Amino acid sequence: MSSDLLEDLRRTTRKALTAGGGDVVDQLDLSGLLLPGDAGGLGMGEQEMVLVGEEIGRHAAPSAFLPSAVLAATLLAGTSEGIELAKALAHCRYAVALAGLDTAGADLSRVVAAAGADGGWLLDGTCWGLTPSGAADGVLAVATTDTGSGLFVVDGAAVTQRAADEFDPGRGLIEMTFDQAQARSLASGAEAAGAIRVAYRRALLAVAAEQLGVARACLAMTVEYAKTRTQFGAAIGSFQAIKHRCAEVLLDTEFADAAIQQAIETGGPDDLALAFIVATRAAVSAAESCIHVHGGIGFTWEHRAHWYLRRARVNATLLGPPGLHRNVIAESVGLAEAGRK
C-alpha cells in the first residue's frame, strides 16, 4: 500500500476511535483486514495491521482487533478446514486460547484433546485467552493429542469464560475452562504448526504496535502538560529534569518504531523479539513518566494516564514472559549456547 493510502487508513482509524461509536473493528469492518480477497477479506498485510494497532494503542481502546482480526483471521485462513469459517468472520466472533500459540515457550499440556466416540474431539484444561467484546460465538484453541498438537474450534457456549483481568478490563483477557468440550479439528501436524507460527508472529507485531501507540500518546500528553503547568514562575517543561525525561521517552519511542519496521521487513524471530521488547519498554517508560510529570493529578481515577500504564503492563506479559523474548535474542547471537556450556 502506498504511503498516501496508509495515511488515509491512519486518519480513518483515528477518526473512528476518537468518535467512540463502538469497536473500531465493527465500524471499519476490520475483521477481514488480513484475510485474502478470495476469503472475503481486504487482502492487506502486516504494515496495515501495525498501523491500526498503533492507533488502538494511542487510545488504549477496548477492541476485538487482536483476537478477531489478527489471531482468529490468521489461524482460520492458514488451515484448509478453517478457510470457510474465515469467510464468515465479520459475522462470527472468536475467542482465542493463548496456550500453545508460542510453541517454544508455552505449556501445551494446559489444554488436552482426546478422541470422542462420535469421531470428534473432547477438550479439557484451563488457560488464559482473549475474547472480543460480548459473547464469543466460538473458541479457537491449540491442544495436545496423542500424536502431537493441533488447532481446534469449539462452540462458545461449551467453554466457561471468566473475566480475568480487572487491571485492564479493555484488554479482553479471560480464563477459559474446557470440560469435555466437544471440538472440531481444523489442523494438525505441519499445517497447524505453520498457522500457529504466523498467528503468533502477527500477534507480537500487533501488540508491539499497540505499545508504540501507548508511548506516543503518553509522550504527547506529557509534553502538552509540561508546556502549560507552571511552578516557581515558569513552565515545568523548561526544567532540565523534565526535558531529559521527555527526551528519553522520545528516543525510546523512535527506537521502537524503527525496530517494528525492521521486524516487518526481515521477518526474523530475533528482530520480532527485539521490536516487542523495546516497544514495551517505551510504553511502560512513557506511561510512568506521564504520571510522574502530571504529579498528583496523574494518580487520580479521572485522569487517562493510569489506563495507559495498565494497558502497557498487561501487554508486556500477554504473549509470554519478558524473559522468553529476551532468550530469543540471546540465542540469535550465541549467548544462550555459551551460557549452557
C-alpha positions in Angstrom: 0.0 0.0 0.0 1.3 3.5 -0.9 2.2 6.0 1.8 -0.8 8.1 0.9 -3.2 5.2 1.3 -1.5 4.2 4.6 -2.0 7.8 5.8 -5.7 7.6 4.8 -6.1 4.4 6.8 -4.4 6.0 9.8 -6.7 9.0 9.6 -9.8 6.9 9.2 -8.9 4.6 12.1 -8.1 7.6 14.3 -11.3 9.3 13.5 -13.4 6.2 14.3 -11.6 5.7 17.6 -11.9 9.4 18.5 -15.7 9.4 17.7 -16.2 6.5 20.2 -19.0 4.9 18.2 -18.1 1.3 19.3 -15.4 -1.1 18.4 -13.3 0.1 15.5 -13.3 -3.4 14.1 -17.1 -3.2 13.6 -17.0 0.4 12.4 -14.4 -0.2 9.7 -15.1 -3.9 9.1 -11.5 -4.7 10.0 -12.1 -8.4 10.9 -11.1 -9.2 7.3 -8.0 -6.9 7.2 -5.6 -9.8 6.9 -7.8 -12.2 5.0 -7.2 -12.7 1.3 -9.7 -11.3 -1.2 -11.0 -14.8 -2.1 -12.0 -15.3 1.5 -13.9 -12.0 1.6 -11.1 -10.0 3.2 -9.3 -6.8 2.4 -6.1 -8.6 1.5 -3.9 -6.2 3.5 -0.6 -7.1 5.3 1.4 -6.5 8.4 2.2 -2.9 7.7 -1.5 -2.0 7.7 -2.1 -4.2 10.8 0.7 -2.4 12.7 -0.8 1.0 11.7 -4.2 0.0 13.1 -2.7 -1.5 16.2 -0.7 1.7 16.9 -3.9 3.8 16.7 -5.7 1.4 19.1 -2.8 1.8 21.5 -2.9 5.6 21.2 -6.5 5.5 22.6 -6.0 2.5 24.9 -9.2 1.4 23.3 -11.1 -1.9 24.1 -11.2 -3.7 20.8 -11.6 -7.2 19.2 -8.8 -6.3 16.8 -6.2 -8.7 18.4 -8.4 -11.8 19.0 -10.5 -11.4 15.9 -8.8 -9.5 13.1 -5.3 -10.8 13.9 -5.3 -14.1 15.7 -8.6 -15.7 14.6 -8.2 -14.5 11.0 -4.7 -15.8 10.7 -5.4 -19.2 12.3 -8.5 -19.8 10.2 -7.1 -18.6 6.9 -3.9 -20.7 7.5 -5.8 -24.0 7.5 -7.8 -25.8 4.8 -10.6 -26.7 7.2 -10.8 -23.2 8.6 -10.9 -21.1 5.5 -14.7 -21.4 5.2 -15.0 -20.2 8.8 -12.8 -17.3 7.9 -15.2 -16.1 5.3 -17.8 -15.6 7.9 -15.5 -13.8 10.4 -17.3 -10.5 10.0 -20.5 -12.1 11.5 -18.9 -14.6 13.9 -16.6 -13.6 16.8 -14.0 -16.0 18.1 -12.2 -16.0 21.4 -8.7 -17.4 21.2 -6.9 -19.5 23.8 -3.3 -18.2 24.3 -1.9 -21.6 25.5 0.2 -23.2 22.8 0.5 -20.2 20.5 4.2 -19.9 21.3 5.2 -23.5 20.9 8.8 -22.7 22.0 7.9 -21.5 25.5 4.2 -22.4 26.1 3.0 -25.3 28.3 0.9 -27.2 25.7 -0.4 -29.6 28.3 -2.8 -27.0 29.7 -5.4 -28.0 27.1 -5.6 -31.6 26.1 -7.6 -33.2 23.3 -8.9 -36.7 23.3 -10.8 -38.5 20.5 -14.5 -38.8 21.2 -16.8 -41.7 20.5 -18.5 -40.0 17.6 -15.3 -39.2 15.7 -15.0 -35.7 17.1 -12.7 -34.5 19.9 -13.1 -33.6 23.6 -11.0 -30.8 25.1 -10.1 -30.5 28.8 -8.0 -27.9 30.6 -7.7 -24.3 31.8 -5.8 -21.5 30.2 -5.8 -17.8 29.5 -7.4 -16.4 26.4 -8.6 -13.3 24.6 -12.2 -12.6 23.8 -13.9 -9.9 21.7 -16.4 -7.6 23.3 -19.6 -9.5 24.1 -20.1 -13.3 24.0 -17.8 -15.2 21.6 -19.6 -17.5 19.1 -16.6 -19.8 19.0 -13.3 -20.5 20.6 -10.1 -21.4 18.8 -7.6 -23.4 20.9 -4.3 -25.3 20.4 -4.4 -28.6 22.3 -2.2 -31.6 22.6 -3.2 -35.0 21.3 -1.6 -38.5 21.4 0.3 -37.7 18.3 1.3 -34.0 18.8 -0.7 -30.8 18.8 -3.5 -29.4 16.7 -5.8 -26.5 16.2 -9.4 -26.9 17.3 -12.6 -24.9 17.2 -15.2 -25.2 20.0 -18.7 -23.7 20.3 -18.5 -20.6 22.6 -21.3 -21.9 24.9 -19.3 -25.1 25.6 -16.4 -23.2 27.2 -16.6 -21.5 30.6 -15.2 -18.0 30.2 -14.4 -15.8 33.2 -13.1 -12.2 33.0 -9.6 -12.5 34.3 -8.0 -9.0 34.2 -9.5 -6.3 36.3 -6.2 -4.4 35.9 -7.2 -3.6 32.3 -10.8 -4.6 31.5 -10.5 -3.3 28.0 -7.8 -5.9 27.1 -10.4 -8.7 27.0 -8.2 -11.2 28.9 -10.3 -14.2 30.2 -9.8 -17.5 31.9 -11.1 -20.4 29.8 -12.1 -23.7 31.2 -12.6 -26.7 28.8 -14.5 -29.6 30.5 -15.1 -32.4 28.0 -15.9 -29.6 25.4 -16.8 -31.0 22.0 -14.4 -29.7 19.4 -13.7 -30.0 15.7 -10.2 -30.4 14.4 -9.1 -27.7 12.0 -5.5 -28.8 11.5 -2.7 -30.9 12.9 1.0 -31.5 12.2 2.8 -29.2 9.9 -0.3 -27.4 8.8 -1.3 -26.5 12.3 2.3 -25.5 13.2 2.5 -23.2 10.3 -0.7 -21.4 11.0 0.2 -21.1 14.7 3.6 -19.7 13.9 2.3 -17.0 11.7 -0.5 -16.1 14.1 1.9 -15.7 17.0 4.3 -13.6 14.9 1.4 -11.2 13.9 0.1 -11.1 17.4 3.6 -10.0 18.7 3.8 -7.3 16.0 0.2 -6.1 16.7 0.9 -5.8 20.5 4.3 -4.1 19.8 2.4 -1.6 17.7 -0.1 -1.0 20.5 2.8 -0.4 22.9 4.2 2.1 20.4 0.8 3.9 20.3 0.7 4.0 24.1 4.1 5.5 24.2 3.3 8.2 21.6 0.0 9.1 23.3 1.7 9.4 26.7 4.6 11.5 25.3 2.2 13.9 23.6 0.2 14.2 26.8 3.3 14.8 28.9 4.8 17.4 26.6 1.5 19.3 26.4 1.1 19.4 30.2 4.7 20.4 30.7 4.1 23.4 28.4 1.1 24.7 30.4 1.8 23.7 34.1 3.8 26.4 35.9 5.9 26.1 39.0 8.2 28.8 40.5 7.0 31.2 37.9 8.0 29.1 34.9 6.6 26.2 32.8 7.8 22.9 34.2 8.8 21.9 30.7 11.7 24.4 31.0 13.2 22.5 33.9 16.1 20.2 32.9 14.8 17.1 34.7 11.5 17.3 32.8 13.3 18.0 29.5 15.6 15.0 29.9 12.7 12.7 30.9 10.7 13.7 27.8 13.8 13.3 25.6 14.5 9.8 26.8 10.9 8.8 26.1 11.2 10.2 22.6 14.3 8.2 22.0 12.7 5.0 23.2 9.7 5.7 21.0 11.7 6.3 17.9 13.8 3.2 18.6 10.6 1.1 19.0 9.2 2.4 15.7 12.4 1.6 13.8 12.5 -1.9 15.4 8.9 -2.7 14.4 9.6 -1.6 10.8 12.7 -3.8 10.8 10.7 -6.8 12.1 8.1 -6.3 9.3 10.8 -6.2 6.6 13.0 -9.1 7.8 10.5 -11.4 9.4 13.3 -12.8 11.7 12.3 -14.0 15.1 15.2 -12.1 16.7 14.0 -8.8 15.1 10.5 -9.5 16.2 11.5 -10.2 19.8 13.6 -7.0 19.8 10.7 -5.0 18.5 8.4 -6.3 21.2 10.9 -5.7 24.0 11.8 -2.1 23.0 8.2 -1.1 22.3 7.2 -2.5 25.7 10.0 -0.6 27.4 8.9 2.6 25.6 5.3 2.2 26.6 5.9 1.5 30.2 8.5 4.3 30.5 6.2 6.8 28.7 3.2 5.9 30.9 5.2 6.1 34.1 6.8 9.4 33.1 3.3 10.8 32.1 2.0 10.0 35.6 5.1 11.5 37.3 5.2 14.7 35.3 1.5 15.3 35.9 2.1 15.0 39.6 -0.9 14.4 41.9 -3.5 14.7 39.1 -1.7 11.9 37.3 -2.7 9.5 40.1 -6.4 10.3 40.0 -9.0 7.9 38.8 -10.4 10.6 36.5 -7.2 11.2 34.5 -6.4 9.0 31.5 -2.8 8.4 32.4 -3.4 5.3 34.5 -5.2 3.5 31.7 -2.2 3.7 29.5 0.0 2.3 32.2 -2.5 -0.5 32.7 -2.5 -1.4 29.0 1.3 -1.2 28.8 1.8 -3.5 31.8 -0.8 -6.1 30.7 0.6 -6.1 27.1 4.1 -6.7 28.5 3.2 -10.3 29.6 0.2 -11.1 27.4 2.2 -13.3 24.9 4.7 -14.8 27.3 7.0 -13.6 30.0 9.7 -10.9 29.0 12.4 -13.5 29.5 11.0 -15.6 26.7 11.6 -12.8 24.2 15.0 -11.9 25.6 16.1 -15.6 25.2 15.2 -15.4 21.5 17.6 -12.5 21.1 20.3 -14.2 23.2 20.1 -17.4 21.2 20.4 -15.4 17.9 23.8 -14.1 19.0 25.0 -17.3 20.6 24.7 -16.1 24.3 22.3 -18.8 25.3 24.6 -21.6 23.9 27.6 -20.1 25.7 25.6 -20.0 29.0 24.8 -23.6 28.8 28.4 -24.8 28.3 
